[in-house]
Amino acid sequence: MEDGQPRELATPARVAEPSDTGGLSDRDARVLRFEQRTWRYPAAKDEAIRAEFGLSPARYYQLLNVLIESPAALAAEPVLVGRLSRLRASRRRGWSPAASGPPRNLAAADERS
């Protein structure tokens, strides 16, 4: 009978345990969920990192880099871990003037003119 009151779920929500998340700790699972969010400003994400995890952004990203190398993280969130790995690889390659500027061999370009 509907009385307008919210019903309790048959199975109460549980905190993820390592066995539930393929070997991930609760914190690791929280980090992966956190990384699924989108942020308009980096400062807002940094503030949320401090509030939610009690870590500096530098320490958080150190932990995240270790986490995305984890087979357990890949098994739990393959799309997310793949995206984060690609982003990290592109940042490591970095930007260089040679990549977007004039040809590398300017002498050869001058000889052709």
C-alpha positions, 0 to 999 in steps of 0.5 A: 500500500502506497502511503507516500513515504519513501521505502527502504531498499531491500539491500542497504548500500555498503561501502566498497570493500577490496573484494567488491572492487577487484582489489581496490581499496575504498580510497582508490574506488573513491578516487576513480569516482572522483575522476569521473566528474568534470570540472570547469576550473582547475582551482575548483577541483584542487579545492574539492581534492583537499575537502574530500581526501584531505590531500594536497593536489600534488599528493593526490595526483601522485596517488592517481598516477600509481592507481591508473597503473593498477590492474585492479583499477583497469578491471574496475573502470577500463574506460576511465583508466584508459582515458586518464592514461592517454591524457597522462601520455599526452602531457608527458609528450608536452608541447614544443615549439618544433611540434607546431612551428616552422619546419625543423630543418630551416636550412633545407627549406631556405635552399628550396626557395 
